[in-house]
Amino acid sequence: MESTIDNQNTENKIVGKGPLCPKCKVELAHRVKRGFLFKRILSWLPVKRYYCYKCKRKHYVWG
Ligand SMILES: [Zn+2]
């Protein structure tokens, strides 16, 4: 699915394997460990943490 990218309010369907950075739209290939508190309190959530090499930030990604 690589058609027009205009006013999409819904989440983009990712073509690659990993999720995309919400900021720079590059693939978040680098997984990082979740924080201690996060693990303890929200470990039941299907959330993964990724590091974006482009904006050098860590993002929590649902799913
Ligand atoms: Zn980024």
PDB file of the backbone (N, CA, C, O) and the ligand in Angstrom, with CONECT records:
HET     ZN  A 101       1
ATOM      1  N   MET A   1       0.843  -1.200   0.000  1.00  0.00           N
ATOM      2  CA  MET A   1       0.000   0.000   0.000  1.00  0.00           C
ATOM      3  C   MET A   1       0.876   1.248   0.000  1.00  0.00           C
ATOM      4  O   MET A   1       1.255   1.739   1.063  1.00  0.00           O
ATOM      5  N   GLU A   2       1.190   1.745  -1.142  1.00  0.00           N
ATOM      6  CA  GLU A   2       1.974   2.976  -1.183  1.00  0.00           C
ATOM      7  C   GLU A   2       1.300   3.998  -2.090  1.00  0.00           C
ATOM      8  O   GLU A   2       1.881   4.473  -3.066  1.00  0.00           O
ATOM      9  N   SER A   3       0.094   4.312  -1.750  1.00  0.00           N
ATOM     10  CA  SER A   3      -0.653   5.282  -2.533  1.00  0.00           C
ATOM     11  C   SER A   3      -0.439   6.680  -1.970  1.00  0.00           C
ATOM     12  O   SER A   3       0.624   6.965  -1.419  1.00  0.00           O
ATOM     13  N   THR A   4      -1.399   7.529  -2.096  1.00  0.00           N
ATOM     14  CA  THR A   4      -1.241   8.907  -1.646  1.00  0.00           C
ATOM     15  C   THR A   4      -1.246   9.009  -0.128  1.00  0.00           C
ATOM     16  O   THR A   4      -2.026   8.359   0.568  1.00  0.00           O
ATOM     17  N   ILE A   5      -0.356   9.840   0.344  1.00  0.00           N
ATOM     18  CA  ILE A   5      -0.295  10.081   1.784  1.00  0.00           C
ATOM     19  C   ILE A   5      -0.762  11.518   2.019  1.00  0.00           C
ATOM     20  O   ILE A   5       0.048  12.443   2.074  1.00  0.00           O
ATOM     21  N   ASP A   6      -2.046  11.687   2.151  1.00  0.00           N
ATOM     22  CA  ASP A   6      -2.544  13.043   2.384  1.00  0.00           C
ATOM     23  C   ASP A   6      -3.132  13.177   3.787  1.00  0.00           C
ATOM     24  O   ASP A   6      -2.386  13.186   4.766  1.00  0.00           O
ATOM     25  N   ASN A   7      -4.387  13.276   3.892  1.00  0.00           N
ATOM     26  CA  ASN A   7      -4.973  13.514   5.217  1.00  0.00           C
ATOM     27  C   ASN A   7      -5.413  12.223   5.890  1.00  0.00           C
ATOM     28  O   ASN A   7      -6.604  11.965   6.060  1.00  0.00           O
ATOM     29  N   GLN A   8      -4.453  11.440   6.259  1.00  0.00           N
ATOM     30  CA  GLN A   8      -4.764  10.191   6.926  1.00  0.00           C
ATOM     31  C   GLN A   8      -4.806  10.416   8.432  1.00  0.00           C
ATOM     32  O   GLN A   8      -3.806  10.744   9.070  1.00  0.00           O
ATOM     33  N   ASN A   9      -5.974  10.231   8.955  1.00  0.00           N
ATOM     34  CA  ASN A   9      -6.106  10.384  10.396  1.00  0.00           C
ATOM     35  C   ASN A   9      -5.813   9.076  11.119  1.00  0.00           C
ATOM     36  O   ASN A   9      -5.352   9.057  12.261  1.00  0.00           O
ATOM     37  N   THR A  10      -6.088   8.017  10.436  1.00  0.00           N
ATOM     38  CA  THR A  10      -5.852   6.714  11.044  1.00  0.00           C
ATOM     39  C   THR A  10      -4.381   6.337  10.942  1.00  0.00           C
ATOM     40  O   THR A  10      -3.610   6.964  10.214  1.00  0.00           O
ATOM     41  N   GLU A  11      -4.018   5.330  11.664  1.00  0.00           N
ATOM     42  CA  GLU A  11      -2.635   4.875  11.654  1.00  0.00           C
ATOM     43  C   GLU A  11      -2.273   4.311  10.290  1.00  0.00           C
ATOM     44  O   GLU A  11      -3.065   3.617   9.654  1.00  0.00           O
ATOM     45  N   ASN A  12      -1.091   4.615   9.869  1.00  0.00           N
ATOM     46  CA  ASN A  12      -0.625   4.075   8.602  1.00  0.00           C
ATOM     47  C   ASN A  12      -0.309   2.594   8.746  1.00  0.00           C
ATOM     48  O   ASN A  12       0.253   2.145   9.745  1.00  0.00           O
ATOM     49  N   LYS A  13      -0.680   1.875   7.743  1.00  0.00           N
ATOM     50  CA  LYS A  13      -0.302   0.465   7.748  1.00  0.00           C
ATOM     51  C   LYS A  13       1.167   0.367   7.364  1.00  0.00           C
ATOM     52  O   LYS A  13       1.590   0.836   6.307  1.00  0.00           O
ATOM     53  N   ILE A  14       1.910  -0.239   8.230  1.00  0.00           N
ATOM     54  CA  ILE A  14       3.345  -0.287   8.034  1.00  0.00           C
ATOM     55  C   ILE A  14       3.723  -1.412   7.073  1.00  0.00           C
ATOM     56  O   ILE A  14       3.279  -2.553   7.199  1.00  0.00           O
ATOM     57  N   VAL A  15       4.549  -1.045   6.126  1.00  0.00           N
ATOM     58  CA  VAL A  15       4.945  -2.010   5.106  1.00  0.00           C
ATOM     59  C   VAL A  15       6.096  -2.869   5.613  1.00  0.00           C
ATOM     60  O   VAL A  15       6.138  -4.075   5.372  1.00  0.00           O
ATOM     61  N   GLY A  16       7.025  -2.238   6.314  1.00  0.00           N
ATOM     62  CA  GLY A  16       8.185  -2.965   6.821  1.00  0.00           C
ATOM     63  C   GLY A  16       7.843  -3.840   8.009  1.00  0.00           C
ATOM     64  O   GLY A  16       6.677  -4.127   8.280  1.00  0.00           O
ATOM     65  N   LYS A  17       8.882  -4.257   8.709  1.00  0.00           N
ATOM     66  CA  LYS A  17       8.663  -5.151   9.849  1.00  0.00           C
ATOM     67  C   LYS A  17       8.362  -4.380  11.110  1.00  0.00           C
ATOM     68  O   LYS A  17       7.478  -4.742  11.887  1.00  0.00           O
ATOM     69  N   GLY A  18       9.112  -3.310  11.303  1.00  0.00           N
ATOM     70  CA  GLY A  18       8.961  -2.565  12.538  1.00  0.00           C
ATOM     71  C   GLY A  18       8.006  -1.398  12.392  1.00  0.00           C
ATOM     72  O   GLY A  18       7.592  -1.052  11.286  1.00  0.00           O
ATOM     73  N   PRO A  19       7.661  -0.797  13.519  1.00  0.00           N
ATOM     74  CA  PRO A  19       6.807   0.397  13.495  1.00  0.00           C
ATOM     75  C   PRO A  19       7.590   1.616  13.037  1.00  0.00           C
ATOM     76  O   PRO A  19       8.816   1.581  12.929  1.00  0.00           O
ATOM     77  N   LEU A  20       6.877   2.674  12.774  1.00  0.00           N
ATOM     78  CA  LEU A  20       7.533   3.891  12.315  1.00  0.00           C
ATOM     79  C   LEU A  20       7.579   4.934  13.419  1.00  0.00           C
ATOM     80  O   LEU A  20       6.709   4.997  14.288  1.00  0.00           O
ATOM     81  N   CYS A  21       8.619   5.745  13.354  1.00  0.00           N
ATOM     82  CA  CYS A  21       8.732   6.842  14.291  1.00  0.00           C
ATOM     83  C   CYS A  21       7.622   7.854  13.999  1.00  0.00           C
ATOM     84  O   CYS A  21       7.442   8.265  12.853  1.00  0.00           O
ATOM     85  N   PRO A  22       6.883   8.251  15.026  1.00  0.00           N
ATOM     86  CA  PRO A  22       5.797   9.208  14.805  1.00  0.00           C
ATOM     87  C   PRO A  22       6.296  10.575  14.358  1.00  0.00           C
ATOM     88  O   PRO A  22       5.535  11.373  13.811  1.00  0.00           O
ATOM     89  N   LYS A  23       7.570  10.839  14.591  1.00  0.00           N
ATOM     90  CA  LYS A  23       8.126  12.140  14.233  1.00  0.00           C
ATOM     91  C   LYS A  23       8.703  12.160  12.827  1.00  0.00           C
ATOM     92  O   LYS A  23       8.321  12.978  11.990  1.00  0.00           O
ATOM     93  N   CYS A  24       9.628  11.246  12.590  1.00  0.00           N
ATOM     94  CA  CYS A  24      10.336  11.302  11.307  1.00  0.00           C
ATOM     95  C   CYS A  24       9.972  10.172  10.355  1.00  0.00           C
ATOM     96  O   CYS A  24      10.543  10.073   9.270  1.00  0.00           O
ATOM     97  N   LYS A  25       9.053   9.340  10.735  1.00  0.00           N
ATOM     98  CA  LYS A  25       8.524   8.307   9.838  1.00  0.00           C
ATOM     99  C   LYS A  25       9.581   7.343   9.304  1.00  0.00           C
ATOM    100  O   LYS A  25       9.471   6.821   8.194  1.00  0.00           O
ATOM    101  N   VAL A  26      10.592   7.127  10.114  1.00  0.00           N
ATOM    102  CA  VAL A  26      11.549   6.103   9.731  1.00  0.00           C
ATOM    103  C   VAL A  26      11.269   4.855  10.557  1.00  0.00           C
ATOM    104  O   VAL A  26      10.625   4.912  11.605  1.00  0.00           O
ATOM    105  N   GLU A  27      11.754   3.760  10.075  1.00  0.00           N
ATOM    106  CA  GLU A  27      11.468   2.528  10.773  1.00  0.00           C
ATOM    107  C   GLU A  27      12.226   2.451  12.087  1.00  0.00           C
ATOM    108  O   GLU A  27      13.424   2.726  12.152  1.00  0.00           O
ATOM    109  N   LEU A  28      11.511   2.075  13.119  1.00  0.00           N
ATOM    110  CA  LEU A  28      12.136   1.928  14.430  1.00  0.00           C
ATOM    111  C   LEU A  28      12.638   0.496  14.555  1.00  0.00           C
ATOM    112  O   LEU A  28      11.922  -0.410  14.983  1.00  0.00           O
ATOM    113  N   ALA A  29      13.872   0.334  14.172  1.00  0.00           N
ATOM    114  CA  ALA A  29      14.428  -1.015  14.125  1.00  0.00           C
ATOM    115  C   ALA A  29      15.083  -1.405  15.436  1.00  0.00           C
ATOM    116  O   ALA A  29      15.246  -2.587  15.739  1.00  0.00           O
ATOM    117  N   HIS A  30      15.454  -0.401  16.207  1.00  0.00           N
ATOM    118  CA  HIS A  30      16.211  -0.676  17.423  1.00  0.00           C
ATOM    119  C   HIS A  30      15.311  -0.726  18.644  1.00  0.00           C
ATOM    120  O   HIS A  30      14.772   0.288  19.085  1.00  0.00           O
ATOM    121  N   ARG A  31      15.165  -1.907  19.168  1.00  0.00           N
ATOM    122  CA  ARG A  31      14.342  -2.097  20.350  1.00  0.00           C
ATOM    123  C   ARG A  31      15.138  -1.744  21.603  1.00  0.00           C
ATOM    124  O   ARG A  31      16.320  -2.076  21.702  1.00  0.00           O
ATOM    125  N   VAL A  32      14.511  -1.087  22.538  1.00  0.00           N
ATOM    126  CA  VAL A  32      15.169  -0.829  23.820  1.00  0.00           C
ATOM    127  C   VAL A  32      14.307  -1.363  24.947  1.00  0.00           C
ATOM    128  O   VAL A  32      13.101  -1.565  24.803  1.00  0.00           O
ATOM    129  N   LYS A  33      14.953  -1.580  26.048  1.00  0.00           N
ATOM    130  CA  LYS A  33      14.221  -2.091  27.204  1.00  0.00           C
ATOM    131  C   LYS A  33      13.370  -0.998  27.814  1.00  0.00           C
ATOM    132  O   LYS A  33      13.728   0.179  27.820  1.00  0.00           O
ATOM    133  N   ARG A  34      12.244  -1.425  28.322  1.00  0.00           N
ATOM    134  CA  ARG A  34      11.366  -0.461  28.962  1.00  0.00           C
ATOM    135  C   ARG A  34      11.892  -0.141  30.355  1.00  0.00           C
ATOM    136  O   ARG A  34      12.628  -0.913  30.970  1.00  0.00           O
ATOM    137  N   GLY A  35      11.489   1.007  30.812  1.00  0.00           N
ATOM    138  CA  GLY A  35      11.970   1.455  32.112  1.00  0.00           C
ATOM    139  C   GLY A  35      11.474   0.589  33.250  1.00  0.00           C
ATOM    140  O   GLY A  35      10.540  -0.200  33.105  1.00  0.00           O
ATOM    141  N   PHE A  36      12.113   0.755  34.360  1.00  0.00           N
ATOM    142  CA  PHE A  36      11.810  -0.065  35.533  1.00  0.00           C
ATOM    143  C   PHE A  36      10.366   0.123  35.986  1.00  0.00           C
ATOM    144  O   PHE A  36       9.638  -0.845  36.202  1.00  0.00           O
ATOM    145  N   LEU A  37       9.972   1.365  36.122  1.00  0.00           N
ATOM    146  CA  LEU A  37       8.610   1.656  36.568  1.00  0.00           C
ATOM    147  C   LEU A  37       7.582   1.186  35.564  1.00  0.00           C
ATOM    148  O   LEU A  37       6.534   0.640  35.909  1.00  0.00           O
ATOM    149  N   PHE A  38       7.918   1.414  34.330  1.00  0.00           N
ATOM    150  CA  PHE A  38       7.021   1.004  33.261  1.00  0.00           C
ATOM    151  C   PHE A  38       6.797  -0.504  33.308  1.00  0.00           C
ATOM    152  O   PHE A  38       5.676  -0.997  33.179  1.00  0.00           O
ATOM    153  N   LYS A  39       7.887  -1.205  33.494  1.00  0.00           N
ATOM    154  CA  LYS A  39       7.827  -2.656  33.542  1.00  0.00           C
ATOM    155  C   LYS A  39       6.971  -3.138  34.698  1.00  0.00           C
ATOM    156  O   LYS A  39       6.182  -4.076  34.582  1.00  0.00           O
ATOM    157  N   ARG A  40       7.160  -2.459  35.808  1.00  0.00           N
ATOM    158  CA  ARG A  40       6.460  -2.864  37.023  1.00  0.00           C
ATOM    159  C   ARG A  40       4.973  -2.574  36.963  1.00  0.00           C
ATOM    160  O   ARG A  40       4.141  -3.408  37.320  1.00  0.00           O
ATOM    161  N   ILE A  41       4.661  -1.384  36.509  1.00  0.00           N
ATOM    162  CA  ILE A  41       3.272  -0.937  36.581  1.00  0.00           C
ATOM    163  C   ILE A  41       2.487  -1.266  35.317  1.00  0.00           C
ATOM    164  O   ILE A  41       1.327  -1.673  35.370  1.00  0.00           O
ATOM    165  N   LEU A  42       3.140  -1.080  34.201  1.00  0.00           N
ATOM    166  CA  LEU A  42       2.408  -1.242  32.948  1.00  0.00           C
ATOM    167  C   LEU A  42       2.898  -2.428  32.123  1.00  0.00           C
ATOM    168  O   LEU A  42       2.823  -2.424  30.894  1.00  0.00           O
ATOM    169  N   SER A  43       3.386  -3.413  32.806  1.00  0.00           N
ATOM    170  CA  SER A  43       3.949  -4.570  32.100  1.00  0.00           C
ATOM    171  C   SER A  43       2.889  -5.349  31.346  1.00  0.00           C
ATOM    172  O   SER A  43       3.204  -6.115  30.436  1.00  0.00           O
ATOM    173  N   TRP A  44       1.654  -5.158  31.716  1.00  0.00           N
ATOM    174  CA  TRP A  44       0.566  -5.893  31.063  1.00  0.00           C
ATOM    175  C   TRP A  44       0.156  -5.254  29.748  1.00  0.00           C
ATOM    176  O   TRP A  44      -0.589  -5.844  28.965  1.00  0.00           O
ATOM    177  N   LEU A  45       0.643  -4.056  29.511  1.00  0.00           N
ATOM    178  CA  LEU A  45       0.280  -3.372  28.274  1.00  0.00           C
ATOM    179  C   LEU A  45       1.110  -3.884  27.101  1.00  0.00           C
ATOM    180  O   LEU A  45       2.305  -4.142  27.248  1.00  0.00           O
ATOM    181  N   PRO A  46       0.490  -4.028  25.957  1.00  0.00           N
ATOM    182  CA  PRO A  46       1.239  -4.464  24.773  1.00  0.00           C
ATOM    183  C   PRO A  46       2.005  -3.314  24.141  1.00  0.00           C
ATOM    184  O   PRO A  46       1.769  -2.944  22.992  1.00  0.00           O
ATOM    185  N   VAL A  47       2.909  -2.769  24.901  1.00  0.00           N
ATOM    186  CA  VAL A  47       3.661  -1.611  24.437  1.00  0.00           C
ATOM    187  C   VAL A  47       5.140  -1.957  24.352  1.00  0.00           C
ATOM    188  O   VAL A  47       5.711  -2.571  25.254  1.00  0.00           O
ATOM    189  N   LYS A  48       5.735  -1.553  23.258  1.00  0.00           N
ATOM    190  CA  LYS A  48       7.164  -1.784  23.091  1.00  0.00           C
ATOM    191  C   LYS A  48       7.873  -0.453  22.976  1.00  0.00           C
ATOM    192  O   LYS A  48       7.301   0.556  22.562  1.00  0.00           O
ATOM    193  N   ARG A  49       9.126  -0.486  23.353  1.00  0.00           N
ATOM    194  CA  ARG A  49       9.888   0.750  23.334  1.00  0.00           C
ATOM    195  C   ARG A  49      10.965   0.652  22.260  1.00  0.00           C
ATOM    196  O   ARG A  49      11.679  -0.346  22.154  1.00  0.00           O
ATOM    197  N   TYR A  50      11.058   1.697  21.484  1.00  0.00           N
ATOM    198  CA  TYR A  50      12.027   1.709  20.407  1.00  0.00           C
ATOM    199  C   TYR A  50      12.846   2.981  20.446  1.00  0.00           C
ATOM    200  O   TYR A  50      12.412   4.021  20.941  1.00  0.00           O
ATOM    201  N   TYR A  51      14.032   2.861  19.912  1.00  0.00           N
ATOM    202  CA  TYR A  51      14.897   4.021  19.812  1.00  0.00           C
ATOM    203  C   TYR A  51      14.984   4.439  18.359  1.00  0.00           C
ATOM    204  O   TYR A  51      15.230   3.622  17.472  1.00  0.00           O
ATOM    205  N   CYS A  52      14.778   5.720  18.132  1.00  0.00           N
ATOM    206  CA  CYS A  52      14.867   6.229  16.771  1.00  0.00           C
ATOM    207  C   CYS A  52      16.246   6.849  16.575  1.00  0.00           C
ATOM    208  O   CYS A  52      16.635   7.777  17.284  1.00  0.00           O
ATOM    209  N   TYR A  53      16.962   6.326  15.615  1.00  0.00           N
ATOM    210  CA  TYR A  53      18.322   6.811  15.380  1.00  0.00           C
ATOM    211  C   TYR A  53      18.325   8.178  14.727  1.00  0.00           C
ATOM    212  O   TYR A  53      19.337   8.877  14.730  1.00  0.00           O
ATOM    213  N   LYS A  54      17.199   8.549  14.175  1.00  0.00           N
ATOM    214  CA  LYS A  54      17.148   9.818  13.463  1.00  0.00           C
ATOM    215  C   LYS A  54      16.906  10.998  14.403  1.00  0.00           C
ATOM    216  O   LYS A  54      17.663  11.969  14.399  1.00  0.00           O
ATOM    217  N   CYS A  55      15.864  10.907  15.193  1.00  0.00           N
ATOM    218  CA  CYS A  55      15.599  12.007  16.128  1.00  0.00           C
ATOM    219  C   CYS A  55      16.217  11.718  17.497  1.00  0.00           C
ATOM    220  O   CYS A  55      16.126  12.532  18.416  1.00  0.00           O
ATOM    221  N   LYS A  56      16.848  10.546  17.617  1.00  0.00           N
ATOM    222  CA  LYS A  56      17.545  10.153  18.842  1.00  0.00           C
ATOM    223  C   LYS A  56      16.637  10.206  20.071  1.00  0.00           C
ATOM    224  O   LYS A  56      17.013  10.672  21.147  1.00  0.00           O
ATOM    225  N   ARG A  57      15.446   9.713  19.854  1.00  0.00           N
ATOM    226  CA  ARG A  57      14.498   9.682  20.954  1.00  0.00           C
ATOM    227  C   ARG A  57      13.925   8.288  21.099  1.00  0.00           C
ATOM    228  O   ARG A  57      13.938   7.482  20.168  1.00  0.00           O
ATOM    229  N   LYS A  58      13.429   8.031  22.282  1.00  0.00           N
ATOM    230  CA  LYS A  58      12.805   6.739  22.515  1.00  0.00           C
ATOM    231  C   LYS A  58      11.299   6.892  22.428  1.00  0.00           C
ATOM    232  O   LYS A  58      10.714   7.848  22.937  1.00  0.00           O
ATOM    233  N   HIS A  59      10.707   5.946  21.783  1.00  0.00           N
ATOM    234  CA  HIS A  59       9.267   6.012  21.590  1.00  0.00           C
ATOM    235  C   HIS A  59       8.613   4.736  22.094  1.00  0.00           C
ATOM    236  O   HIS A  59       9.132   3.631  21.932  1.00  0.00           O
ATOM    237  N   TYR A  60       7.480   4.928  22.697  1.00  0.00           N
ATOM    238  CA  TYR A  60       6.684   3.773  23.069  1.00  0.00           C
ATOM    239  C   TYR A  60       5.688   3.526  21.956  1.00  0.00           C
ATOM    240  O   TYR A  60       4.968   4.424  21.518  1.00  0.00           O
ATOM    241  N   VAL A  61       5.670   2.299  21.521  1.00  0.00           N
ATOM    242  CA  VAL A  61       4.791   1.954  20.417  1.00  0.00           C
ATOM    243  C   VAL A  61       3.793   0.908  20.873  1.00  0.00           C
ATOM    244  O   VAL A  61       4.150  -0.110  21.467  1.00  0.00           O
ATOM    245  N   TRP A  62       2.575   1.177  20.589  1.00  0.00           N
ATOM    246  CA  TRP A  62       1.510   0.252  20.974  1.00  0.00           C
ATOM    247  C   TRP A  62       1.553  -0.988  20.075  1.00  0.00           C
ATOM    248  O   TRP A  62       1.731  -0.893  18.861  1.00  0.00           O
ATOM    249  N   GLY A  63       1.390  -2.112  20.689  1.00  0.00           N
ATOM    250  CA  GLY A  63       1.346  -3.362  19.909  1.00  0.00           C
ATOM    251  C   GLY A  63       2.560  -4.138  20.071  1.00  0.00           C
ATOM    252  O   GLY A  63       2.688  -5.214  19.486  1.00  0.00           O
TER     253      GLY A  63
HETATM  254 ZN    ZN A 101      12.401   9.684  14.967  1.00  0.00          ZN2+
END
